[in-house]
Amino acid sequence: MALDNKHFLPCIGCGGLVPPDSGPTHRYMESSPGCWAIYGEVLAREYADPSYAALHRRTVDAYAVQHPGRPSAQSIRSVGIHLVRLCLVLECGFGEAAAAKAMPLIAKHKVQFGWLTPPKSLGAITAADVWKATDLHEHLRSVEDWALSAWQAWSQHHDQVRRWLPKELHTQA
């Protein structure tokens, strides 16, 4: 995809400026085709080089919470799981490996999640900012900033997300 910003349009999910595209989108994470394509390119970069994949789960978490979709069992559970994981990493001090190890426990408790009304702004940093990174350092910094921006956007729901933390994880924080 070429970087010609003058023709970019806001994504219907995250609001980030993305190229117009007529390709596919995810079935419940609502996005514009251009944003879904950008996300795919970011993932491809991370899958191609383990150095870029160091923060891969944050990439997935940030994208998921910035594209919450509409109320359904899948979207509710997706947003809940990804917000809980961001909470573990960004508030509770879990490292990437510890947060990954906690995912099965988080998923086991997903039935307790309820719909959270998405904030008006889902964060100033989007997949498009990571996509524009030109080297490893810039990519990793962009992913860190993106995840933090996405987490902060949901601040009105942080208390609820903290209540969703499985009790077993409170002792590990």
Backbone bond lengths (Angstrom), bond angles and torsions (degrees), N, CA, C in turn:
res aa  C-N    CA-C-N  psi(-1)  N-CA   C-N-CA  omega(-1)  CA-C   N-CA-C  phi
1 M - - - 1.447 - - 1.521 109.24 -
2 A 1.288 117.27 133.08 1.464 121.70 -179.31 1.526 110.89 -80.49
3 L 1.327 115.58 152.35 1.466 121.13 179.87 1.525 110.60 -95.60
4 D 1.311 117.81 73.20 1.459 122.84 178.07 1.532 107.81 -111.98
5 N 1.345 116.17 84.68 1.460 121.99 -173.08 1.519 114.83 -58.43
6 K 1.316 118.83 -24.67 1.464 119.63 -174.12 1.525 112.66 -65.73
7 H 1.322 117.95 -18.02 1.460 120.66 179.76 1.516 112.90 -107.94
8 F 1.328 117.63 7.54 1.457 120.76 -178.31 1.524 110.54 -73.62
9 L 1.325 115.28 151.11 1.461 122.89 -179.98 1.521 109.08 -126.94
10 P 1.349 118.38 154.05 1.472 118.97 177.80 1.526 111.75 -68.92
11 C 1.313 115.54 136.06 1.464 121.10 174.44 1.529 108.46 -65.95
12 I 1.325 116.75 140.37 1.462 120.46 179.52 1.525 111.87 -70.41
13 G 1.330 117.38 -14.52 1.462 120.94 178.17 1.515 111.65 -94.30
14 C 1.324 116.46 -71.54 1.468 121.58 -173.02 1.525 114.37 -86.88
15 G 1.326 117.16 -19.32 1.462 120.26 -177.90 1.516 113.72 86.77
16 G 1.335 117.66 -5.28 1.465 120.56 178.54 1.519 111.08 -66.07
17 L 1.325 116.06 151.62 1.459 120.51 179.45 1.520 109.46 -80.06
18 V 1.336 115.02 120.85 1.464 121.57 -176.22 1.527 109.84 -132.62
19 P 1.328 116.26 155.98 1.467 119.23 178.64 1.533 110.90 -66.31
20 P 1.324 116.04 146.63 1.468 117.52 174.31 1.527 108.43 -65.05
21 D 1.299 116.62 142.17 1.455 121.47 -176.91 1.525 106.92 -155.00
22 S 1.301 117.15 152.36 1.465 120.45 178.61 1.518 111.12 -115.75
23 G 1.317 115.94 17.16 1.456 120.51 -177.39 1.516 113.30 -78.91
24 P 1.330 115.33 -167.57 1.465 120.92 -176.41 1.526 112.64 -75.21
25 T 1.317 114.75 168.79 1.461 123.22 173.26 1.528 107.58 -136.02
26 H 1.297 115.64 174.07 1.467 121.25 176.75 1.526 108.81 -75.43
27 R 1.322 117.07 152.23 1.468 118.89 -174.15 1.514 114.49 -75.39
28 Y 1.347 119.97 -23.22 1.470 118.56 176.32 1.523 114.07 -132.86
29 M 1.338 119.21 -14.03 1.463 120.61 172.03 1.524 106.00 -87.95
30 E 1.303 116.07 101.96 1.468 121.70 -172.23 1.523 111.50 -70.58
31 S 1.330 116.19 121.04 1.462 121.95 178.69 1.520 109.51 -150.61
32 S 1.302 114.74 167.41 1.463 120.55 170.90 1.528 107.80 -79.59
33 P 1.329 117.70 150.10 1.471 119.38 178.86 1.536 113.06 -54.82
34 G 1.325 117.76 -36.87 1.462 120.60 179.41 1.515 112.37 -64.06
35 C 1.320 117.61 -36.66 1.465 121.47 178.23 1.525 110.12 -70.46
36 W 1.313 117.26 -41.98 1.465 121.37 178.09 1.534 109.85 -61.59
37 A 1.332 117.10 -39.39 1.466 121.45 178.65 1.534 110.91 -66.24
38 I 1.329 116.78 -42.60 1.470 121.23 177.38 1.523 110.09 -60.92
39 Y 1.313 116.24 -46.25 1.466 120.88 178.58 1.530 109.93 -58.16
40 G 1.308 116.84 -42.68 1.464 120.81 177.22 1.520 111.88 -59.63
41 E 1.318 117.54 -38.81 1.467 120.79 178.65 1.527 111.39 -69.56
42 V 1.327 116.40 -37.97 1.470 120.09 176.57 1.533 109.15 -63.31
43 L 1.333 116.86 -45.29 1.462 120.30 178.29 1.527 111.45 -61.86
44 A 1.310 116.71 -41.08 1.472 120.59 179.37 1.529 110.17 -60.49
45 R 1.313 117.14 -41.27 1.469 121.54 177.56 1.528 109.54 -60.82
46 E 1.334 116.29 -43.74 1.460 120.23 -178.32 1.531 111.98 -69.97
47 Y 1.321 117.91 -36.42 1.460 120.94 178.86 1.529 111.68 -72.89
48 A 1.314 117.21 -28.24 1.469 121.14 -176.54 1.522 113.30 -77.43
49 D 1.330 117.58 -24.97 1.460 120.65 -175.09 1.526 108.88 -140.19
50 P 1.323 117.99 114.68 1.470 120.61 -178.22 1.531 113.79 -55.88
51 S 1.315 118.09 -27.41 1.470 120.23 178.07 1.527 110.58 -63.80
52 Y 1.324 116.90 -38.13 1.461 121.26 178.92 1.528 111.29 -73.70
53 A 1.324 116.17 -22.75 1.462 120.91 -176.19 1.529 113.52 -84.10
54 A 1.319 118.37 0.54 1.466 121.34 -176.78 1.533 112.27 -54.82
55 L 1.315 117.56 -31.97 1.468 121.92 -179.43 1.528 111.22 -117.70
56 H 1.320 116.45 26.95 1.469 121.11 -175.73 1.527 113.26 -53.12
57 R 1.332 117.35 -43.50 1.469 119.26 -178.30 1.528 111.16 -62.63
58 R 1.326 117.88 -33.67 1.474 119.52 177.02 1.523 110.37 -67.27
59 T 1.322 116.79 -35.16 1.462 120.54 175.12 1.527 109.39 -58.80
60 V 1.316 116.17 -48.99 1.467 121.26 -179.38 1.527 110.74 -63.75
61 D 1.328 117.01 -44.96 1.462 121.03 -179.64 1.534 111.53 -61.12
62 A 1.325 116.01 -47.47 1.470 119.82 -177.77 1.525 110.87 -62.68
63 Y 1.323 116.60 -44.82 1.462 118.85 -179.54 1.527 110.79 -62.40
64 A 1.318 116.45 -44.61 1.468 120.60 -177.11 1.527 111.84 -61.82
65 V 1.336 117.84 -44.07 1.476 118.41 -177.27 1.523 112.13 -77.43
66 Q 1.332 117.30 -17.41 1.464 119.30 175.30 1.527 112.13 -87.87
67 H 1.304 117.35 -4.83 1.469 122.19 179.31 1.528 108.52 -133.00
68 P 1.352 116.19 63.65 1.461 119.96 -172.12 1.521 115.36 -69.95
69 G 1.300 117.94 -17.59 1.459 119.88 -179.79 1.515 111.98 70.96
70 R 1.319 114.93 -150.76 1.464 122.15 -178.71 1.524 108.95 -113.13
71 P 1.336 117.19 159.49 1.467 118.77 -178.11 1.531 113.11 -56.62
72 S 1.294 115.36 120.71 1.467 123.98 173.18 1.519 105.47 -159.98
73 A 1.308 117.29 161.98 1.469 119.97 179.70 1.533 110.80 -56.12
74 Q 1.329 117.53 -42.98 1.465 120.41 -178.38 1.520 112.30 -66.12
75 S 1.326 117.42 -46.56 1.468 118.91 -177.51 1.527 111.13 -69.19
76 I 1.330 117.61 -37.92 1.469 120.84 177.93 1.521 110.16 -61.00
77 R 1.307 116.60 -47.47 1.466 120.47 -178.44 1.517 111.87 -69.16
78 S 1.313 117.09 -36.77 1.464 120.62 178.50 1.526 110.75 -63.32
79 V 1.310 116.35 -52.46 1.469 119.88 -179.25 1.525 109.97 -61.53
80 G 1.329 117.47 -43.32 1.460 120.57 179.77 1.515 112.80 -60.13
81 I 1.317 116.94 -49.59 1.469 121.10 -179.79 1.526 110.81 -60.26
82 H 1.320 116.86 -44.63 1.468 119.79 -176.54 1.529 111.87 -72.17
83 L 1.327 117.98 -33.64 1.469 119.53 175.05 1.529 110.64 -68.74
84 V 1.317 117.92 -41.50 1.469 120.53 177.82 1.523 109.86 -61.18
85 R 1.322 116.81 -42.44 1.461 119.34 -179.82 1.526 111.59 -65.05
86 L 1.336 116.70 -41.51 1.466 119.58 175.88 1.531 110.73 -61.64
87 C 1.314 117.09 -39.07 1.459 121.23 177.17 1.527 110.58 -60.16
88 L 1.320 117.05 -45.66 1.466 120.82 179.47 1.525 111.66 -58.77
89 V 1.323 115.84 -45.16 1.465 120.40 -176.09 1.529 111.70 -75.72
90 L 1.327 116.88 -45.28 1.464 120.24 -170.76 1.534 114.28 -90.36
91 E 1.330 117.21 -23.43 1.466 119.30 179.73 1.517 113.56 -112.03
92 C 1.308 116.51 -37.68 1.467 120.51 -173.12 1.523 113.26 -93.46
93 G 1.315 117.23 -5.50 1.457 120.68 176.30 1.514 115.66 78.44
94 F 1.324 117.78 17.25 1.458 119.97 176.81 1.518 109.16 -69.79
95 G 1.314 117.13 137.60 1.450 121.45 171.79 1.518 109.17 -76.70
96 E 1.321 115.99 172.99 1.465 120.21 -178.71 1.531 111.57 -59.71
97 A 1.326 117.51 -43.18 1.472 120.58 -178.26 1.524 111.11 -66.49
98 A 1.322 118.11 -43.00 1.466 121.42 179.62 1.528 110.87 -65.32
99 A 1.325 116.99 -39.84 1.469 120.21 178.53 1.525 110.35 -66.71
100 A 1.328 117.19 -39.19 1.469 120.34 177.83 1.528 110.10 -64.21
101 K 1.310 117.15 -40.83 1.461 121.82 178.93 1.534 111.09 -64.59
102 A 1.318 117.39 -28.75 1.467 122.13 -179.20 1.532 113.09 -79.23
103 M 1.325 118.11 -15.38 1.467 120.85 -175.03 1.528 113.90 -55.89
104 P 1.329 121.17 -44.31 1.467 118.54 179.04 1.535 112.67 -60.78
105 L 1.318 116.79 -37.28 1.460 120.67 178.58 1.530 110.35 -67.45
106 I 1.320 116.65 -42.23 1.469 120.69 177.28 1.527 109.40 -61.54
107 A 1.317 116.52 -46.34 1.467 120.89 -179.03 1.530 111.44 -62.09
108 K 1.317 117.17 -34.32 1.463 121.59 178.78 1.532 111.44 -62.19
109 H 1.335 116.89 -28.50 1.459 122.12 -177.90 1.534 113.52 -98.19
110 K 1.314 117.85 6.70 1.465 121.13 -173.44 1.528 114.10 -63.90
111 V 1.317 117.84 -19.35 1.468 119.68 -179.88 1.527 111.84 -66.37
112 Q 1.327 117.77 -19.63 1.464 120.71 178.83 1.532 113.19 -80.84
113 F 1.329 117.60 -12.18 1.465 120.40 -176.83 1.521 110.76 -70.11
114 G 1.320 115.38 145.33 1.456 121.49 175.05 1.519 109.40 -125.70
115 W 1.309 115.77 166.93 1.457 120.99 -179.43 1.516 109.97 -64.55
116 L 1.317 115.90 130.93 1.459 123.10 173.34 1.518 107.33 -109.86
117 T 1.313 116.96 124.34 1.455 119.51 178.67 1.525 108.60 -62.73
118 P 1.321 117.60 121.43 1.467 119.56 -177.99 1.531 111.53 -62.06
119 P 1.329 116.15 146.09 1.462 119.79 176.88 1.534 110.36 -67.07
120 K 1.325 116.19 158.81 1.474 119.92 178.96 1.524 110.68 -59.91
121 S 1.323 116.45 -43.48 1.470 120.86 175.37 1.520 107.49 -108.95
122 L 1.316 116.33 130.58 1.463 121.58 -179.67 1.521 112.37 -95.13
123 G 1.330 115.92 12.27 1.457 121.16 177.64 1.515 111.88 120.48
124 A 1.319 114.92 144.71 1.471 120.35 -177.36 1.519 112.91 -76.90
125 I 1.318 117.56 -20.36 1.463 122.03 -179.09 1.520 107.96 -106.17
126 T 1.324 116.54 134.57 1.464 121.59 -176.04 1.533 110.44 -132.35
127 A 1.316 114.72 179.60 1.467 120.79 177.09 1.528 111.12 -55.13
128 A 1.326 116.90 -32.57 1.467 120.45 -179.54 1.526 111.53 -61.13
129 D 1.333 117.45 -34.16 1.466 120.41 179.14 1.524 111.05 -69.47
130 V 1.315 117.14 -38.96 1.466 120.91 177.41 1.523 109.48 -68.64
131 W 1.306 116.62 -41.12 1.468 123.19 179.42 1.523 111.41 -55.96
132 K 1.327 117.00 -34.43 1.472 121.99 -177.57 1.529 112.96 -79.49
133 A 1.330 118.19 -8.45 1.463 121.03 -179.29 1.531 109.95 -58.99
134 T 1.322 115.73 139.54 1.464 120.33 -175.22 1.525 114.11 -104.73
135 D 1.338 118.09 -9.95 1.463 120.19 178.46 1.528 109.68 -152.36
136 L 1.316 116.03 175.19 1.461 121.75 -176.03 1.526 112.14 -57.99
137 H 1.324 117.21 -49.47 1.466 120.72 -177.87 1.526 110.88 -58.91
138 E 1.307 116.51 -46.30 1.464 121.03 -179.56 1.540 110.94 -64.65
139 H 1.316 116.62 -39.14 1.462 120.81 178.69 1.530 110.19 -61.37
140 L 1.336 116.58 -51.96 1.466 120.42 -177.42 1.525 111.57 -63.35
141 R 1.321 117.30 -40.62 1.471 120.88 177.96 1.528 109.67 -64.48
142 S 1.315 117.20 -41.35 1.467 121.06 179.15 1.524 111.52 -63.84
143 V 1.330 117.29 -40.10 1.465 120.54 178.49 1.528 110.23 -64.92
144 E 1.337 116.62 -43.84 1.471 119.84 177.68 1.527 110.68 -59.54
145 D 1.321 116.34 -47.09 1.473 120.85 -179.42 1.526 111.17 -64.68
146 W 1.328 116.16 -39.45 1.465 121.62 179.85 1.525 110.64 -62.57
147 A 1.327 116.23 -48.94 1.465 120.33 -179.19 1.528 110.90 -60.78
148 L 1.318 117.16 -42.83 1.466 120.87 178.81 1.521 111.01 -64.93
149 S 1.316 117.01 -43.12 1.465 121.69 178.58 1.532 111.25 -61.44
150 A 1.328 115.87 -43.65 1.468 120.35 179.49 1.527 110.65 -65.41
151 W 1.320 117.13 -43.38 1.471 121.49 178.58 1.525 110.09 -62.21
152 Q 1.315 117.87 -48.09 1.463 121.45 -178.76 1.523 111.84 -62.43
153 A 1.315 117.21 -32.59 1.468 120.30 179.32 1.528 111.50 -60.29
154 W 1.315 116.90 -31.33 1.465 122.44 -178.47 1.527 112.01 -90.43
155 S 1.336 118.69 19.12 1.471 122.10 -172.63 1.527 113.53 -56.12
156 Q 1.314 118.03 -31.85 1.465 119.83 179.81 1.528 111.81 -63.35
157 H 1.335 117.29 -17.41 1.464 121.76 -178.79 1.535 113.30 -111.34
158 H 1.334 117.71 6.83 1.460 119.66 -176.56 1.527 112.73 -58.89
159 D 1.328 118.34 -39.92 1.462 119.44 179.62 1.520 111.03 -60.53
160 Q 1.332 116.61 -42.21 1.462 119.86 178.61 1.523 110.84 -64.79
161 V 1.319 116.97 -43.37 1.471 120.42 179.62 1.527 109.78 -60.52
162 R 1.319 117.42 -41.99 1.469 120.23 178.44 1.529 111.03 -61.90
163 R 1.334 117.25 -36.70 1.474 120.10 177.47 1.529 111.31 -66.46
164 W 1.327 117.29 -24.62 1.463 121.39 178.29 1.529 112.95 -78.88
165 L 1.315 117.73 -13.04 1.462 119.87 179.16 1.528 108.98 -60.59
166 P 1.313 117.90 124.96 1.463 119.05 176.42 1.532 110.54 -57.84
167 K 1.311 116.03 138.64 1.477 121.72 -177.93 1.526 111.93 -53.68
168 E 1.328 116.57 -36.42 1.464 120.67 -179.00 1.531 112.28 -60.75
169 L 1.319 116.95 -25.82 1.473 120.60 -178.80 1.519 112.25 -83.62
170 H 1.318 117.49 -18.93 1.475 119.79 179.07 1.524 111.61 -63.37
171 T 1.307 116.63 -33.51 1.460 120.14 -178.85 1.528 112.00 -77.08
172 Q 1.340 116.91 -17.56 1.466 120.56 -178.98 1.522 112.10 -91.33
173 A 1.326 117.02 -16.54 1.475 120.75 -175.80 1.508 111.89 -71.06
